[in-house]
Amino acid sequence: MNRELFERIERRIDGYRQAMIDLQVALSAIPALAPENGGDGEHLKAAFLAEFLGKKGFADIRRFPAPDGRVSSGARPNIVAVLPAGSSTADTTWILTHTDVVPPGDASLWDTDPYKVHVADDRIYGRGVEDNQQDLVASLFAATAFLDEGIKPPRNIGLAFVADEETSSRWGLAYLLSHPQNPFRKTDLIVVPDGGNEEGSLIEIAEKSILWLRVHTRGKQCHASRPSQGRNAFAAAAHLIVKLDRLPGLFPLRDPLFEPSESTFEATKKEANVPNINTIPGDDIFHLDCRVLPAYPLQDVLAAVRSIADEVEAERGVTIDLLPVQMGQAPEPTSPEATVVKALRSAVGEVYGVEARVGGIGGGTVAAYFRREGYPAAVWSKLSTTAHQPNEYCLIENMLGNAKVFARLFLQEDGSNP
């Protein structure tokens, strides 16, 4: 790698500080929520982003709209921007980020409007500023530095901005990978900056399997003063939740590659049943989030939940339906010796001065879709781990530093030649 070129790009990135903050402000002001989360998709945000890329000088901008009749635009937007290498090469270094965000949740828990960015103490506050705009902005300006400095990279630079990461990726990366003009190659370096730690020392190469279950309990509605005339679906569901505490004992393996090292099984979302206090509900719905070590087939977990639900049905006189909302068996992990892992280790070490290690996580990222198709993708970011929380924030120094890591990657011909 040419050290003088990297120093020029580093200085250029430092000069983008206010422009990067301004882009965060603009992006957060455009809510990009999936229909499942009460939104109209990412169309407006993606349109703004495509226009911004054009103004920055990106000439090769491709759009991959995934048809979705639930949103007013009729499609979920996926954008790919490519800067060509200085020499003829088909290989590309990709940074893939997502444009959708999760809902803010209870507004009273926020100190400021979640969609109006607030900057204080070198932090940017707002929904989506860390997940995933920190690295969306960082990757965009890392590539922009090459344009502004007139530097041709040794490999193509690819930026992918996908929809639908927060729900299923069906209309995002999964759609791109199945597209006849799929832009990715298995010899490319692919980095997904959607997970990491506060030190920037974790390169995620493996994920747990994910099982999301919708648990629908059906009993019989009646007046609360005459409970014997009904069957309380809510009480039965609560009984089931307590019994599901047996799951960790049924799947007890631990794997030190992951943090946490065990499988987790958590009751999460609860849907409303009856609107009034004096009615015993005949219907109740809650959701179960399971993050399972890859050694266990998800069908075994589903069978265990079904067996426990059968017990509750017999004890409480209700019926319980289990509907998998998401069921993704973990793919084979990326090799610790993969080129992209070596390249990341080198870049992170130079920019942040830390020795990056490989590991696995319980949270799902779109990297799983790459791995399932045989692409050796790596997940990395230095972040504050405030995603999905009230008062989500990103550190400005992380946004700038990560941009330099991406720029360092863009200057590497491959992982073995830093």
Secondary structure as GFF3:
##gff-version 3
##sequence-region A 1 418
A	DSSP	alpha_helix	3	14	.	.	.	ID=ss1
A	DSSP	alpha_helix	17	28	.	.	.	ID=ss2
A	DSSP	three_ten_helix	35	37	.	.	.	ID=ss3
A	DSSP	alpha_helix	43	56	.	.	.	ID=ss4
A	DSSP	beta_strand	60	63	.	.	.	ID=ss5
A	DSSP	beta_strand	66	67	.	.	.	ID=ss6
A	DSSP	beta_strand	75	76	.	.	.	ID=ss7
A	DSSP	beta_strand	79	83	.	.	.	ID=ss8
A	DSSP	beta_strand	92	98	.	.	.	ID=ss9
A	DSSP	three_ten_helix	107	109	.	.	.	ID=ss10
A	DSSP	beta_strand	118	120	.	.	.	ID=ss11
A	DSSP	beta_strand	123	125	.	.	.	ID=ss12
A	DSSP	alpha_helix	133	149	.	.	.	ID=ss13
A	DSSP	beta_strand	156	162	.	.	.	ID=ss14
A	DSSP	alpha_helix	173	178	.	.	.	ID=ss15
A	DSSP	beta_strand	189	192	.	.	.	ID=ss16
A	DSSP	beta_strand	202	207	.	.	.	ID=ss17
A	DSSP	beta_strand	209	218	.	.	.	ID=ss18
A	DSSP	beta_strand	222	223	.	.	.	ID=ss19
A	DSSP	three_ten_helix	227	229	.	.	.	ID=ss20
A	DSSP	alpha_helix	233	243	.	.	.	ID=ss21
A	DSSP	three_ten_helix	244	246	.	.	.	ID=ss22
A	DSSP	alpha_helix	247	250	.	.	.	ID=ss23
A	DSSP	beta_strand	258	259	.	.	.	ID=ss24
A	DSSP	beta_strand	264	270	.	.	.	ID=ss25
A	DSSP	beta_strand	279	280	.	.	.	ID=ss26
A	DSSP	beta_strand	283	292	.	.	.	ID=ss27
A	DSSP	alpha_helix	298	316	.	.	.	ID=ss28
A	DSSP	beta_strand	319	328	.	.	.	ID=ss29
A	DSSP	alpha_helix	339	352	.	.	.	ID=ss30
A	DSSP	beta_strand	357	361	.	.	.	ID=ss31
A	DSSP	alpha_helix	367	372	.	.	.	ID=ss32
A	DSSP	beta_strand	378	379	.	.	.	ID=ss33
A	DSSP	beta_strand	393	395	.	.	.	ID=ss34
A	DSSP	alpha_helix	396	411	.	.	.	ID=ss35
###
